[in-house]
Amino acid sequence: MKQTLLGLLMMALLQPISYADTHDTKNQKIDQSADALEQKVIDWRRHLHQNPELGNREFETSKYIATHLKALGLEVQTGVAHTGVVAVLKGGSPGPVVALRADMDALPVKERVDLPFASKATGEYMGKEVPVMHACGHDTHVAILMGVAEILSGMKDELPGSVKFIFQPAEEGPPPGEEGGAELMVKQDVLKNPDVDVIFGLHISAGTDVGKINIRKEGIMASSDDFKITIDGKQAHGSTPWDSVDPIVTASQIINSLQTIVSRHMPLTQQASVVTVGSIHGGVRSNIIPEKVEMLGTIRTLSETDRTRIHELVRKKATAVGESMGATVTVDLPFSSAYPVTYNNPALTDEMMPTLEAVAGADNIQIINPITGAEDFSFYAREVPGVFFFLGGKPKGLPASEAAPHHTPDFYIDESGLKLGVKALSRLAVDYMEAHAKDKK
C-alpha cells in the first residue's frame, strides 16, 4: 500500500505543469502586483497632473517617464516624434511583439477643480501664454502604462515575446505648422524594430463608472477632418450691395447647403456622421461688404466610405454655391489635421474579450455605440490590428449628467479606477503573447 501511494506521489510530482496552471499563476502575479503598485500609480498620476505640458512640448514629462523605464532595465528611446518615449521589454522566450500606448499631452485649459495637486502651470499656445491642464486624462494613461511596465518587467523571464511601450506626444494635435502625434510616430517607424504584431490602448472616461470598461468592435471613434473654406468676392459699400459679390451671404448659403449633406445624403439608420462649421470670419464694419470670408469646420464619420463621400460633397456643394453667387470658393480639406476612424479589429476584439471580462467581470463590460469624438490611436490601428477601449473614471453614485465633460475646467477622475487599467493592459499583453507564442517559434 505504501509503495502504491509513493508511486502515485512520484507520478504527480513528475507530471508537467499545465498551460492553465502557469497562466493562472501569471494572472495572480499581475493582480497582486497591481494591488501593490496602486498607490505608486496614483502618485505618478498626481505628479503628472500637477506638471502638465502641451503637445510637442512634453519635455519634463518625457524625462520623468524615461527615468522610470531606464530604472526598470528596459531599452529606452527618447525624442521620438519630438518628445515621445519608446521602450522595449524582451521576454524570456520567443513570441509576438505587443505594443501598449499612452498619450502624454495636456490642453490649454485652466483647472477649476479644488485638488491639492491641481495644475497651476502655464504654457505657450499660438503665441500666447495660456493655462495648462490635463483636462482629458492623459496623465492617468501615462501613470497606468508606467505601472504596466513595472509589472511586466518583473515577469520578464516568464514572457513568451516582447512588449513595446509607446508614450506618445501631441494626441490632441501638434502646434500649427508642426507634425506630431501618432501619425508622426508611425512615420518614424515606431511599429518597427521589432515589428509590432498587435497594439492595445485605453482612454479614461469621466462619464463612465469606475470599474466599467466600454468597448465595441469595428469603428469605436470617428474619423476627424478639419476644413477651411475661403470665399473671395467683391467689396462694396453696404448701402449698394448690388455692386458687390457678397462673400458673407455666400458663406451663409454654403453653411445651409452643408447641413443637407448628413440629413439628405448619408444613411443615418446605419451610422452617424457630422459636418459642423465652427468658425466664420469676414468684414470689419457694418457698412462695408468685405472682399473675403473664411470658414473653419470639422467632419466626423465612422467609415472610410462615408468619409470619402462627405469630402466629395463638401467640395461640390461649396464650390457650386460659390459659382451660383459669382464668388470664387477654395476648399482646403483636410486643412490642418486628418485622423482615420479608430477601428477595433473584430477578430482581435473577440479574442481578447474573455481577458477583459476576466479582469473587470463580465457584468462590467459594456458594448457601446460609436463615438463621434476622434483619437489618433487610429493611425496605429490602421497599420496593425488594434483594440482600444474606455476605462471608467467617474465616482460611483455620481449621476453621469453631473460629471464634467472632458476638455473642461471641472474635469475630474476618480483615481480608484486606475488599478483596473493597469490590470487590463497587463493581462491583454500577457494573454496575447501566450496564445500566439507558438506562431513565432
C-alpha positions as CSV (number, residue, x, y, z in Angstrom):
1,M,0.0,0.0,0.0
2,K,2.8,2.4,0.9
3,Q,4.6,1.6,-2.3
4,T,1.4,2.4,-4.3
5,L,0.9,5.8,-2.6
6,L,4.6,6.6,-3.0
7,G,4.3,5.8,-6.7
8,L,1.3,8.0,-7.2
9,L,3.0,10.8,-5.4
10,M,6.1,10.5,-7.6
11,M,3.9,10.5,-10.7
12,A,2.2,13.6,-9.5
13,L,5.5,15.4,-8.9
14,L,6.8,14.4,-12.3
15,Q,3.6,15.5,-14.1
16,P,4.4,18.5,-16.3
17,I,2.8,21.8,-15.2
18,S,-0.1,22.6,-17.5
19,Y,-0.5,25.8,-19.5
20,A,-3.6,26.6,-17.4
21,D,-1.5,26.4,-14.2
22,T,1.2,28.7,-15.5
23,H,-1.4,31.0,-17.0
24,D,-3.3,31.3,-13.7
25,T,0.0,31.9,-11.8
26,K,0.8,34.8,-14.1
27,N,-2.6,36.3,-13.7
28,Q,-2.3,36.1,-9.9
29,K,1.1,37.8,-10.1
30,I,-0.4,40.6,-12.2
31,D,-3.3,41.1,-9.9
32,Q,-1.1,41.1,-6.8
33,S,1.4,43.4,-8.3
34,A,-1.3,45.8,-9.5
35,D,-2.7,45.9,-6.0
36,A,0.8,46.6,-4.5
37,L,1.5,49.3,-7.1
38,E,-1.8,51.2,-6.8
39,Q,-0.5,54.0,-4.6
40,K,2.6,54.5,-6.8
41,V,0.4,54.7,-9.9
42,I,-1.7,57.3,-8.2
43,D,1.4,59.3,-7.0
44,W,2.8,59.3,-10.6
45,R,-0.6,60.5,-11.9
46,R,-0.7,63.3,-9.3
47,H,2.8,64.5,-10.3
48,L,1.9,64.5,-14.0
49,H,-1.4,66.2,-13.3
50,Q,0.4,69.0,-11.4
51,N,3.0,69.4,-14.1
52,P,1.1,69.2,-17.4
53,E,2.7,70.1,-20.8
54,L,1.2,70.9,-24.2
55,G,1.7,68.8,-27.4
56,N,5.2,68.5,-28.7
57,R,6.4,70.3,-25.6
58,E,6.2,67.4,-23.1
59,F,9.9,67.8,-22.2
60,E,9.8,67.2,-18.4
61,T,7.0,64.5,-18.8
62,S,9.3,62.7,-21.2
63,K,12.3,62.8,-18.8
64,Y,10.0,61.6,-15.9
65,I,8.9,58.6,-18.0
66,A,12.3,57.8,-19.4
67,T,13.9,57.8,-15.9
68,H,11.3,55.3,-14.7
69,L,11.7,53.0,-17.7
70,K,15.5,53.0,-17.5
71,A,15.3,52.1,-13.8
72,L,13.4,49.0,-14.9
73,G,16.3,48.0,-17.2
74,L,14.3,48.5,-20.4
75,E,15.8,49.6,-23.8
76,V,14.6,53.2,-23.9
77,Q,14.5,55.5,-26.9
78,T,13.7,59.2,-26.4
79,G,13.0,62.1,-28.8
80,V,10.6,60.0,-30.9
81,A,8.2,62.3,-32.8
82,H,9.8,65.2,-30.8
83,T,9.2,64.2,-27.2
84,G,7.9,60.6,-27.4
85,V,9.4,57.8,-25.3
86,V,9.5,54.2,-26.5
87,A,10.8,51.2,-24.5
88,V,11.1,47.5,-25.4
89,L,10.9,44.7,-22.9
90,K,12.2,41.4,-24.3
91,G,10.7,38.3,-22.7
92,G,12.5,35.1,-21.8
93,S,11.4,33.2,-24.9
94,P,10.4,34.0,-28.5
95,G,6.9,35.2,-29.2
96,P,4.9,38.0,-30.7
97,V,5.5,41.7,-30.1
98,V,2.7,43.5,-28.3
99,A,2.6,47.3,-28.3
100,L,0.9,49.3,-25.5
101,R,0.3,53.0,-26.0
102,A,-0.4,56.0,-23.7
103,D,-0.6,59.7,-24.8
104,M,1.1,62.4,-22.7
105,D,-0.1,65.8,-23.7
106,A,-2.3,68.3,-21.8
107,L,-4.6,71.1,-23.0
108,P,-4.8,74.9,-22.8
109,V,-7.5,74.8,-20.1
110,K,-7.4,76.5,-16.7
111,E,-8.2,74.0,-13.9
112,R,-11.1,74.8,-11.6
113,V,-11.2,71.6,-9.5
114,D,-10.2,72.1,-5.9
115,L,-7.4,69.5,-5.6
116,P,-4.1,69.7,-3.6
117,F,-2.3,68.7,-6.8
118,A,-4.3,70.9,-9.2
119,S,-2.4,72.4,-12.1
120,K,-1.2,75.9,-11.9
121,A,1.1,75.5,-14.9
122,T,1.2,77.7,-18.0
123,G,2.5,77.3,-21.5
124,E,2.6,78.9,-24.9
125,Y,-0.1,78.2,-27.4
126,M,-0.4,80.0,-30.8
127,G,1.9,82.7,-29.5
128,K,0.0,83.4,-26.3
129,E,0.6,82.3,-22.7
130,V,-2.2,80.0,-21.6
131,P,-3.1,77.9,-18.6
132,V,-2.4,74.2,-19.0
133,M,-4.3,71.3,-17.5
134,H,-4.7,67.5,-18.0
135,A,-8.3,68.0,-18.9
136,C,-8.6,64.8,-20.9
137,G,-6.9,62.3,-18.5
138,H,-3.7,61.7,-20.4
139,D,-1.9,61.9,-17.1
140,T,-3.8,58.7,-16.0
141,H,-2.9,57.0,-19.2
142,V,0.8,57.6,-18.6
143,A,0.7,56.5,-15.0
144,I,-1.2,53.3,-15.9
145,L,1.4,52.4,-18.6
146,M,4.3,53.1,-16.2
147,G,2.7,50.7,-13.8
148,V,2.2,48.1,-16.5
149,A,5.9,48.4,-17.5
150,E,6.9,47.8,-13.9
151,I,4.7,44.7,-13.5
152,L,5.8,43.1,-16.8
153,S,9.4,43.9,-16.2
154,G,9.2,41.9,-13.0
155,M,7.9,38.9,-15.1
156,K,10.4,39.3,-17.9
157,D,11.7,35.8,-17.9
158,E,8.2,34.3,-18.0
159,L,7.0,36.3,-21.0
160,P,6.9,34.5,-24.4
161,G,7.5,37.6,-26.6
162,S,8.2,41.2,-26.3
163,V,6.3,44.3,-25.2
164,K,6.8,47.8,-26.8
165,F,5.7,50.6,-24.5
166,I,4.8,53.7,-26.5
167,F,4.4,57.1,-24.7
168,Q,3.1,59.4,-27.3
169,P,3.1,63.2,-27.5
170,A,0.6,65.5,-29.1
171,E,-2.5,63.3,-29.3
172,E,-4.6,66.5,-29.2
173,G,-2.8,67.7,-32.2
174,P,0.6,69.4,-32.7
175,P,1.1,73.1,-32.8
176,P,0.2,74.8,-36.1
177,G,2.9,74.2,-38.6
178,E,4.4,71.2,-36.9
179,E,4.0,67.4,-37.4
180,G,3.3,65.3,-34.4
181,G,1.3,62.7,-32.6
182,A,0.7,59.1,-33.6
183,E,0.9,59.9,-37.3
184,L,4.5,61.1,-36.9
185,M,5.4,58.2,-34.7
186,V,4.2,55.8,-37.4
187,K,6.2,57.7,-40.0
188,Q,9.3,57.3,-37.7
189,D,8.8,53.5,-37.6
190,V,7.6,53.2,-34.0
191,L,5.8,50.0,-35.1
192,K,9.1,48.5,-36.5
193,N,12.3,47.1,-35.0
194,P,10.9,45.0,-33.5
195,D,7.9,44.7,-35.7
196,V,4.6,45.0,-33.7
197,D,2.0,42.3,-34.2
198,V,-0.9,44.0,-32.3
199,I,-1.5,47.1,-30.3
200,F,-3.7,47.9,-27.3
201,G,-4.7,51.3,-25.9
202,L,-7.2,52.8,-23.5
203,H,-8.8,56.1,-22.6
204,I,-10.1,57.2,-19.3
205,S,-13.8,58.2,-19.3
206,A,-15.1,60.8,-16.8
207,G,-18.6,59.8,-17.6
208,T,-18.3,56.1,-17.0
209,D,-18.4,54.4,-13.6
210,V,-15.2,53.2,-12.0
211,G,-14.9,49.5,-12.6
212,K,-16.6,49.6,-16.0
213,I,-15.0,49.1,-19.5
214,N,-16.7,50.3,-22.6
215,I,-15.8,48.7,-26.0
216,R,-17.1,47.8,-29.4
217,K,-15.9,46.0,-32.5
218,E,-15.1,47.9,-35.7
219,G,-15.4,51.7,-35.6
220,I,-15.4,52.9,-32.0
221,M,-14.4,56.5,-32.6
222,A,-14.9,58.7,-35.7
223,S,-12.5,60.0,-38.2
224,S,-11.9,63.7,-37.9
225,D,-11.0,66.0,-40.8
226,D,-11.0,69.8,-40.4
227,F,-11.6,72.0,-43.4
228,K,-11.2,75.6,-44.4
229,I,-13.4,77.3,-47.0
230,T,-12.2,80.6,-48.4
231,I,-14.8,82.8,-50.3
232,D,-13.4,85.5,-52.5
233,G,-16.0,88.1,-53.5
234,K,-16.0,91.8,-54.5
235,Q,-16.0,94.5,-51.9
236,A,-18.6,97.3,-51.9
237,H,-20.3,99.9,-49.7
238,G,-23.0,98.3,-47.5
239,S,-25.6,100.7,-49.0
240,T,-25.1,99.4,-52.5
241,P,-24.9,95.6,-52.2
242,W,-25.6,95.2,-55.9
243,D,-22.1,96.5,-56.6
244,S,-20.6,93.6,-54.6
245,V,-20.2,89.9,-54.8
246,D,-21.1,89.3,-51.2
247,P,-19.0,86.6,-49.5
248,I,-21.0,86.8,-46.3
249,V,-24.3,85.9,-48.0
250,T,-22.4,83.3,-50.0
251,A,-21.0,81.8,-46.7
252,S,-24.5,81.7,-45.3
253,Q,-25.8,79.8,-48.3
254,I,-22.8,77.4,-48.1
255,I,-23.4,76.7,-44.5
256,N,-27.1,75.9,-45.2
257,S,-26.1,73.6,-48.1
258,L,-23.5,71.8,-46.0
259,Q,-26.2,71.0,-43.4
260,T,-28.1,68.9,-46.0
261,I,-25.1,66.5,-46.5
262,V,-25.9,64.5,-43.4
263,S,-29.7,64.9,-43.5
264,R,-30.1,64.2,-47.2
265,H,-27.1,62.1,-48.4
266,M,-26.0,59.8,-45.6
267,P,-27.6,56.6,-44.5
268,L,-28.4,57.7,-40.9
269,T,-30.1,54.4,-40.0
270,Q,-26.7,52.7,-40.4
271,Q,-24.3,55.1,-38.6
272,A,-23.9,58.7,-37.7
273,S,-21.8,61.4,-39.3
274,V,-21.3,65.1,-38.6
275,V,-20.5,68.2,-40.6
276,T,-20.0,71.3,-38.4
277,V,-18.9,74.8,-39.2
278,G,-17.3,76.2,-36.1
279,S,-15.8,79.5,-37.2
280,I,-16.6,82.2,-39.7
281,H,-14.6,85.4,-40.2
282,G,-15.2,88.3,-42.5
283,G,-15.7,92.0,-42.5
284,V,-14.7,94.9,-40.2
285,R,-17.6,97.3,-40.3
286,S,-21.4,97.3,-40.5
287,N,-21.4,99.3,-43.7
288,I,-18.7,97.5,-45.7
289,I,-19.4,94.3,-47.6
290,P,-16.0,92.6,-47.4
291,E,-13.9,91.1,-50.1
292,K,-13.2,87.7,-48.3
293,V,-14.7,85.3,-45.8
294,E,-13.0,82.3,-44.2
295,M,-14.8,79.4,-42.5
296,L,-13.4,76.5,-40.5
297,G,-15.2,73.3,-39.7
298,T,-15.0,69.6,-38.9
299,I,-16.2,66.4,-40.4
300,R,-16.8,63.2,-38.4
301,T,-17.6,59.8,-39.9
302,L,-17.5,56.2,-38.8
303,S,-16.3,54.5,-42.0
304,E,-13.9,55.3,-44.8
305,T,-16.7,55.1,-47.3
306,D,-18.7,57.8,-45.6
307,R,-15.6,59.8,-45.1
308,T,-14.8,59.8,-48.8
309,R,-18.4,60.6,-49.7
310,I,-18.7,63.6,-47.4
311,H,-15.4,65.0,-48.5
312,E,-16.7,64.9,-52.1
313,L,-20.0,66.6,-51.2
314,V,-18.4,69.4,-49.1
315,R,-16.2,70.3,-52.1
316,K,-19.0,70.0,-54.6
317,K,-21.6,72.0,-52.6
318,A,-19.3,74.8,-51.5
319,T,-17.9,75.4,-55.0
320,A,-21.3,75.1,-56.7
321,V,-22.9,77.6,-54.3
322,G,-20.0,80.0,-54.8
323,E,-20.3,79.7,-58.5
324,S,-24.0,80.5,-58.4
325,M,-23.3,83.6,-56.3
326,G,-20.5,84.8,-58.6
327,A,-17.8,84.2,-55.9
328,T,-14.6,82.1,-56.0
329,V,-14.6,79.4,-53.4
330,T,-11.5,77.4,-52.3
331,V,-11.9,74.3,-50.2
332,D,-8.9,73.0,-48.2
333,L,-9.9,69.5,-47.0
334,P,-8.3,68.3,-44.8
335,F,-6.9,71.7,-43.7
336,S,-4.6,71.0,-40.7
337,S,-5.5,67.6,-39.4
338,A,-6.9,64.3,-40.6
339,Y,-7.5,61.3,-38.2
340,P,-8.8,58.0,-39.6
341,V,-11.6,56.0,-37.9
342,T,-10.4,54.4,-34.7
343,Y,-11.1,50.8,-35.7
344,N,-11.1,47.8,-33.4
345,N,-10.1,44.7,-35.3
346,P,-13.1,42.4,-35.0
347,A,-11.2,39.1,-34.7
348,L,-8.7,40.6,-32.2
349,T,-11.6,42.2,-30.1
350,D,-13.4,38.8,-30.0
351,E,-10.2,37.1,-29.0
352,M,-9.4,39.5,-26.1
353,M,-12.9,39.9,-24.8
354,P,-12.5,37.0,-22.4
355,T,-9.5,38.7,-20.9
356,L,-11.3,41.9,-20.3
357,E,-14.3,40.0,-18.8
358,A,-11.9,38.1,-16.5
359,V,-10.3,41.3,-15.3
360,A,-13.3,43.5,-14.9
361,G,-16.1,41.0,-14.6
362,A,-18.5,40.2,-17.5
363,D,-21.2,42.4,-16.0
364,N,-18.8,45.4,-16.1
365,I,-18.1,45.2,-19.9
366,Q,-20.4,47.5,-21.8
367,I,-20.8,47.3,-25.6
368,I,-21.3,50.9,-26.6
369,N,-22.4,52.8,-29.7
370,P,-19.6,54.5,-31.6
371,I,-18.5,58.0,-30.5
372,T,-18.1,60.9,-32.9
373,G,-15.0,62.1,-31.0
374,A,-11.7,61.2,-32.6
375,E,-8.4,59.6,-31.4
376,D,-5.1,59.3,-33.2
377,F,-4.7,55.8,-31.9
378,S,-6.3,55.2,-35.2
379,F,-3.0,55.7,-37.0
380,Y,-1.5,52.6,-35.2
381,A,-4.7,50.5,-35.7
382,R,-4.5,51.3,-39.4
383,E,-1.1,49.6,-39.6
384,V,-1.5,46.6,-37.3
385,P,-4.6,45.0,-35.6
386,G,-5.6,47.1,-32.6
387,V,-8.1,47.2,-29.7
388,F,-9.0,50.5,-28.0
389,F,-11.3,50.7,-25.0
390,F,-12.7,53.2,-22.4
391,L,-11.9,52.8,-18.7
392,G,-14.3,54.1,-16.1
393,G,-13.2,57.1,-14.1
394,K,-16.5,58.5,-12.7
395,P,-17.1,58.1,-9.0
396,K,-19.8,55.6,-8.4
397,G,-23.1,57.2,-7.4
398,L,-22.4,60.4,-9.2
399,P,-25.0,60.9,-12.0
400,A,-23.5,60.9,-15.4
401,S,-25.2,64.2,-16.1
402,E,-23.2,65.8,-13.2
403,A,-19.8,64.5,-14.4
404,A,-17.8,67.3,-16.0
405,P,-17.0,66.6,-19.7
406,H,-13.5,66.1,-21.0
407,H,-11.7,69.3,-22.1
408,T,-13.4,71.4,-19.5
409,P,-12.0,73.2,-16.3
410,D,-14.0,70.9,-14.0
411,F,-12.8,67.6,-15.5
412,Y,-12.3,65.1,-12.7
413,I,-11.2,61.5,-12.4
414,D,-11.7,59.0,-9.6
415,E,-8.2,57.5,-9.1
416,S,-9.6,54.2,-7.8
417,G,-10.3,53.3,-11.4
418,L,-6.6,53.3,-12.4
419,K,-5.8,49.9,-11.0
420,L,-8.2,48.2,-13.4
421,G,-6.4,49.9,-16.3
422,V,-3.1,48.5,-15.1
423,K,-4.5,45.0,-14.8
424,A,-6.3,45.2,-18.1
425,L,-3.3,46.3,-20.2
426,S,-1.0,43.8,-18.4
427,R,-3.4,40.9,-18.9
428,L,-4.1,41.8,-22.6
429,A,-0.4,41.8,-23.3
430,V,0.4,38.5,-21.5
431,D,-2.7,36.6,-22.7
432,Y,-2.0,37.6,-26.3
433,M,1.7,36.6,-26.1
434,E,0.9,33.2,-24.6
435,A,-1.9,32.5,-27.1
436,H,0.4,33.3,-30.1
437,A,3.9,32.3,-28.8
438,K,3.9,29.1,-31.0
439,D,3.1,31.2,-34.1
440,K,6.5,32.9,-33.7
441,K,8.7,29.9,-33.0
